Amino acid sequence: MNTSVLPQDFDFQSAIPLWKVDVQAQTIFREFIFADFRLAFEFMTQCAQYAEEIDHHPDWSNSWNKVQVQLSTHSAKGLTELDIGLAKQMDVLAQKINARPLRDPLH
């Protein structure tokens, strides 16, 4: 995958619609919510295996059934195709493991 920084006009909404972009910090973020700790840990295990395969590792944390993920390519000092590819794979793995859909906390 390309490790060049993504262009400023990259369409994050089309590529990874469930992720939040922090242009200032050059990171993307998503929180995954599962039914329980076991499923959250299964998600992290599968993501870790994929991250090892592509040699690109997330910054993340886990609290029982929640996994918060932040991605950026530190060596490029920005967002790259590695981040987009890992985000997409995480979305696929979360769906397979039945992550709960995102809810608007105000509704």
MDAnalysis code that builds the backbone (N, CA, C; Angstrom):
import MDAnalysis as mda
import numpy as np

u = mda.Universe.empty(321, n_residues=107, atom_resindex=np.repeat(np.arange(107), 3), trajectory=True)
u.add_TopologyAttr("name", ["N", "CA", "C"] * 107)
u.add_TopologyAttr("resid", np.arange(1, 108))
u.add_TopologyAttr("resname", ["MET", "ASN", "THR", "SER", "VAL", "LEU", "PRO", "GLN", "ASP", "PHE", "ASP", "PHE", "GLN", "SER", "ALA", "ILE", "PRO", "LEU", "TRP", "LYS", "VAL", "ASP", "VAL", "GLN", "ALA", "GLN", "THR", "ILE", "PHE", "ARG", "GLU", "PHE", "ILE", "PHE", "ALA", "ASP", "PHE", "ARG", "LEU", "ALA", "PHE", "GLU", "PHE", "MET", "THR", "GLN", "CYS", "ALA", "GLN", "TYR", "ALA", "GLU", "GLU", "ILE", "ASP", "HIS", "HIS", "PRO", "ASP", "TRP", "SER", "ASN", "SER", "TRP", "ASN", "LYS", "VAL", "GLN", "VAL", "GLN", "LEU", "SER", "THR", "HIS", "SER", "ALA", "LYS", "GLY", "LEU", "THR", "GLU", "LEU", "ASP", "ILE", "GLY", "LEU", "ALA", "LYS", "GLN", "MET", "ASP", "VAL", "LEU", "ALA", "GLN", "LYS", "ILE", "ASN", "ALA", "ARG", "PRO", "LEU", "ARG", "ASP", "PRO", "LEU", "HIS"])
u.atoms.positions = np.array([
    [0.827, -1.181, 0.000],
    [0.000, 0.000, 0.000],
    [0.873, 1.247, 0.000],
    [0.299, 2.301, -0.518],
    [1.009, 3.566, -0.643],
    [1.138, 4.235, 0.727],
    [2.351, 4.668, 1.064],
    [2.566, 5.355, 2.337],
    [2.760, 6.857, 2.150],
    [2.359, 7.372, 0.996],
    [2.371, 8.818, 0.794],
    [1.163, 9.412, 1.503],
    [1.335, 10.616, 2.038],
    [0.228, 11.293, 2.707],
    [-0.901, 11.522, 1.702],
    [-2.135, 11.283, 2.160],
    [-3.303, 11.457, 1.298],
    [-3.453, 12.922, 0.894],
    [-4.020, 13.167, -0.291],
    [-4.217, 14.561, -0.716],
    [-5.226, 15.279, 0.192],
    [-5.130, 16.579, 0.255],
    [-6.012, 17.364, 1.124],
    [-7.479, 17.217, 0.751],
    [-7.765, 16.920, -0.512],
    [-9.158, 16.790, -0.940],
    [-9.649, 15.338, -0.913],
    [-8.933, 14.458, -0.198],
    [-9.353, 13.055, -0.109],
    [-10.762, 12.989, 0.481],
    [-11.618, 12.157, -0.115],
    [-13.019, 12.042, 0.312],
    [-13.158, 10.950, 1.378],
    [-12.901, 11.325, 2.626],
    [-12.994, 10.378, 3.734],
    [-14.417, 9.853, 3.895],
    [-15.411, 10.715, 3.704],
    [-16.809, 10.322, 3.897],
    [-17.188, 9.170, 2.966],
    [-16.711, 9.185, 1.754],
    [-17.004, 8.097, 0.821],
    [-16.197, 6.846, 1.139],
    [-14.947, 7.043, 1.501],
    [-14.046, 5.910, 1.723],
    [-14.331, 5.184, 3.035],
    [-14.517, 5.953, 4.112],
    [-14.712, 5.358, 5.438],
    [-15.775, 6.166, 6.198],
    [-17.033, 5.997, 5.825],
    [-18.096, 6.855, 6.352],
    [-18.334, 6.760, 7.859],
    [-17.931, 5.687, 8.505],
    [-18.173, 5.517, 9.933],
    [-17.055, 6.074, 10.807],
    [-16.028, 6.612, 10.182],
    [-14.869, 7.126, 10.913],
    [-14.924, 8.641, 10.983],
    [-14.402, 9.190, 12.072],
    [-14.289, 10.635, 12.237],
    [-12.866, 11.040, 11.876],
    [-12.755, 12.166, 11.194],
    [-11.453, 12.657, 10.748],
    [-11.075, 13.888, 11.558],
    [-9.840, 13.897, 12.035],
    [-9.280, 15.083, 12.672],
    [-8.163, 15.569, 11.758],
    [-8.505, 16.508, 10.899],
    [-7.554, 17.005, 9.901],
    [-6.357, 17.658, 10.583],
    [-6.619, 18.380, 11.654],
    [-5.540, 19.064, 12.378],
    [-4.515, 18.067, 12.916],
    [-5.004, 17.004, 13.559],
    [-4.114, 16.003, 14.157],
    [-3.665, 14.942, 13.154],
    [-4.268, 14.946, 11.963],
    [-3.961, 13.948, 10.937],
    [-4.224, 12.528, 11.448],
    [-5.425, 12.333, 12.020],
    [-5.832, 11.027, 12.512],
    [-7.273, 10.749, 12.101],
    [-7.616, 9.466, 12.109],
    [-9.011, 9.047, 11.975],
    [-9.353, 8.249, 13.221],
    [-10.615, 8.300, 13.632],
    [-11.044, 7.706, 14.888],
    [-12.390, 7.009, 14.714],
    [-12.528, 5.892, 15.420],
    [-13.825, 5.223, 15.488],
    [-13.901, 4.449, 16.792],
    [-15.095, 4.415, 17.362],
    [-15.356, 3.573, 18.524],
    [-16.251, 2.422, 18.077],
    [-15.827, 1.216, 18.391],
    [-16.603, 0.011, 18.096],
    [-17.222, -0.479, 19.398],
    [-18.487, -0.872, 19.345],
    [-19.175, -1.369, 20.534],
    [-19.705, -2.761, 20.237],
    [-19.395, -3.682, 21.134],
    [-19.782, -5.080, 20.984],
    [-20.714, -5.488, 22.127],
    [-21.273, -6.669, 22.033],
    [-22.208, -7.151, 23.061],
    [-21.520, -7.390, 24.395],
    [-20.236, -7.772, 24.342],
    [-19.534, -8.080, 25.588],
    [-18.020, -8.004, 25.368],
    [-17.288, -8.234, 26.437],
    [-15.825, -8.163, 26.396],
    [-15.239, -9.205, 25.450],
    [-15.783, -10.416, 25.482],
    [-15.244, -11.497, 24.648],
    [-15.253, -11.109, 23.175],
    [-16.355, -10.527, 22.706],
    [-16.439, -10.135, 21.298],
    [-15.511, -8.955, 20.992],
    [-15.399, -8.028, 21.925],
    [-14.470, -6.910, 21.731],
    [-13.040, -7.424, 21.617],
    [-12.695, -8.379, 22.470],
    [-11.341, -8.932, 22.444],
    [-11.109, -9.752, 21.176],
    [-12.132, -10.469, 20.713],
    [-12.017, -11.214, 19.454],
    [-11.750, -10.246, 18.302],
    [-12.452, -9.127, 18.299],
    [-12.236, -8.092, 17.283],
    [-10.793, -7.596, 17.327],
    [-10.310, -7.287, 18.516],
    [-8.940, -6.786, 18.650],
    [-7.921, -7.828, 18.191],
    [-8.171, -9.075, 18.500],
    [-7.259, -10.148, 18.093],
    [-7.192, -10.254, 16.570],
    [-8.360, -10.228, 15.917],
    [-8.376, -10.325, 14.455],
    [-7.738, -9.092, 13.810],
    [-7.992, -7.927, 14.383],
    [-7.376, -6.702, 13.860],
    [-5.860, -6.735, 14.040],
    [-5.419, -7.245, 15.177],
    [-3.979, -7.327, 15.439],
    [-3.296, -8.245, 14.432],
    [-3.938, -9.347, 14.089],
    [-3.366, -10.263, 13.102],
    [-3.238, -9.575, 11.745],
    [-4.281, -8.842, 11.349],
    [-4.225, -8.122, 10.079],
    [-3.166, -7.014, 10.125],
    [-3.113, -6.291, 11.230],
    [-2.131, -5.216, 11.376],
    [-0.701, -5.753, 11.238],
    [-0.460, -6.918, 11.797],
    [0.864, -7.548, 11.658],
    [1.152, -7.882, 10.201],
    [0.132, -8.383, 9.490],
    [0.312, -8.748, 8.081],
    [0.722, -7.546, 7.235],
    [0.131, -6.390, 7.517],
    [0.442, -5.209, 6.702],
    [1.484, -4.303, 7.367],
    [1.950, -4.695, 8.550],
    [2.954, -3.942, 9.306],
    [2.513, -2.492, 9.543],
    [1.270, -2.372, 10.012],
    [0.703, -1.053, 10.333],
    [-0.208, -1.255, 11.537],
    [0.076, -0.563, 12.622],
    [-0.556, -0.891, 13.894],
    [-1.374, 0.272, 14.440],
    [-2.553, -0.032, 14.973],
    [-3.426, 1.025, 15.482],
    [-3.009, 1.510, 16.864],
    [-3.417, 2.724, 17.177],
    [-3.414, 3.201, 18.556],
    [-4.841, 2.925, 19.027],
    [-4.975, 2.142, 20.089],
    [-6.316, 1.775, 20.512],
    [-6.378, 1.491, 21.997],
    [-7.620, 1.457, 22.490],
    [-7.842, 1.095, 23.880],
    [-9.144, 0.315, 23.963],
    [-9.258, -0.457, 25.032],
    [-10.424, -1.308, 25.234],
    [-10.959, -1.097, 26.640],
    [-12.260, -0.948, 26.748],
    [-12.940, -0.899, 28.034],
    [-14.177, -1.773, 27.918],
    [-14.109, -2.930, 28.494],
    [-15.118, -3.979, 28.448],
    [-15.596, -4.246, 27.027],
    [-16.730, -3.683, 26.604],
    [-17.268, -4.014, 25.278],
    [-16.950, -2.955, 24.224],
    [-16.129, -1.975, 24.569],
    [-15.813, -0.889, 23.644],
    [-14.342, -0.919, 23.245],
    [-14.114, -0.643, 21.968],
    [-12.754, -0.521, 21.455],
    [-12.668, 0.815, 20.728],
    [-11.807, 1.682, 21.214],
    [-11.578, 2.976, 20.573],
    [-10.292, 2.886, 19.759],
    [-10.402, 3.287, 18.497],
    [-9.272, 3.158, 17.566],
    [-8.938, 4.521, 16.979],
    [-7.652, 4.805, 16.949],
    [-7.139, 6.005, 16.286],
    [-6.038, 5.553, 15.331],
    [-6.137, 6.001, 14.095],
    [-5.158, 5.607, 13.083],
    [-4.458, 6.826, 12.493],
    [-3.182, 6.663, 12.240],
    [-2.348, 7.642, 11.547],
    [-1.055, 6.933, 11.183],
    [-0.424, 7.372, 10.127],
    [0.862, 6.797, 9.748],
    [1.948, 7.712, 10.292],
    [2.492, 7.326, 11.436],
    [3.456, 8.176, 12.134],
    [4.696, 8.460, 11.287],
    [5.158, 7.455, 10.549],
    [6.365, 7.643, 9.738],
    [6.149, 8.658, 8.621],
    [4.904, 8.811, 8.162],
    [4.592, 9.786, 7.108],
    [4.087, 11.101, 7.699],
    [3.896, 11.117, 9.017],
    [3.374, 12.299, 9.710],
    [2.027, 12.728, 9.131],
    [1.167, 11.738, 8.866],
    [-0.158, 12.043, 8.323],
    [-0.934, 10.789, 8.015],
    [-2.038, 10.969, 7.333],
    [-2.897, 9.859, 6.945],
    [-2.500, 9.346, 5.569],
    [-2.446, 8.025, 5.447],
    [-2.056, 7.389, 4.188],
    [-3.050, 6.285, 3.837],
    [-2.826, 5.664, 2.688],
    [-3.656, 4.526, 2.270],
    [-3.586, 3.389, 3.286],
    [-2.486, 3.272, 4.023],
    [-2.405, 2.251, 5.074],
    [-3.508, 2.448, 6.102],
    [-3.750, 3.691, 6.480],
    [-4.795, 3.983, 7.456],
    [-6.180, 3.671, 6.898],
    [-6.401, 4.055, 5.660],
    [-7.700, 3.798, 5.034],
    [-7.932, 2.295, 4.899],
    [-6.910, 1.573, 4.456],
    [-7.032, 0.121, 4.305],
    [-7.293, -0.577, 5.631],
    [-6.584, -0.161, 6.677],
    [-6.787, -0.766, 7.991],
    [-8.174, -0.418, 8.526],
    [-8.608, 0.815, 8.338],
    [-9.945, 1.217, 8.780],
    [-11.021, 0.377, 8.086],
    [-10.890, 0.196, 6.788],
    [-11.877, -0.604, 6.044],
    [-11.893, -2.045, 6.529],
    [-10.721, -2.613, 6.776],
    [-10.657, -3.989, 7.257],
    [-11.258, -4.101, 8.657],
    [-11.021, -3.108, 9.494],
    [-11.617, -3.113, 10.829],
    [-13.143, -3.052, 10.740],
    [-13.658, -2.271, 9.803],
    [-15.106, -2.207, 9.600],
    [-15.661, -3.578, 9.213],
    [-14.967, -4.262, 8.322],
    [-15.396, -5.598, 7.886],
    [-15.366, -6.574, 9.060],
    [-14.273, -6.571, 9.809],
    [-14.149, -7.490, 10.947],
    [-15.205, -7.192, 12.008],
    [-15.469, -5.925, 12.265],
    [-16.485, -5.561, 13.258],
    [-17.861, -6.057, 12.823],
    [-18.137, -5.928, 11.550],
    [-19.435, -6.387, 11.049],
    [-19.569, -7.902, 11.198],
    [-18.494, -8.619, 10.912],
    [-18.521, -10.077, 11.059],
    [-18.721, -10.494, 12.506],
    [-18.193, -9.696, 13.428],
    [-18.283, -10.032, 14.847],
    [-19.542, -9.416, 15.468],
    [-20.312, -8.712, 14.666],
    [-21.576, -8.126, 15.103],
    [-21.404, -6.958, 16.057],
    [-20.588, -6.012, 15.670],
    [-20.511, -4.767, 16.450],
    [-21.875, -4.099, 16.371],
    [-22.233, -3.459, 17.429],
    [-23.514, -2.752, 17.466],
    [-23.421, -1.528, 16.566],
    [-24.543, -1.175, 15.924],
    [-24.511, 0.025, 15.081],
    [-24.280, 1.267, 15.928],
    [-23.703, 2.271, 15.291],
    [-23.474, 3.534, 15.976],
    [-24.812, 4.177, 16.304],
    [-24.880, 4.773, 17.475],
    [-26.085, 5.491, 17.886],
    [-25.709, 6.927, 18.166],
    [-26.629, 7.802, 17.855],
    [-26.438, 9.209, 18.201],
    [-26.765, 9.331, 19.681],
    [-25.811, 9.743, 20.526],
    [-26.048, 9.783, 21.969],
    [-27.145, 10.774, 22.362],
    [-27.528, 11.680, 21.464],
    [-28.567, 12.662, 21.773],
    [-29.969, 12.171, 21.431],
    [-30.066, 11.008, 20.799],
    [-31.382, 10.466, 20.420],
    [-31.626, 9.130, 21.072],
])
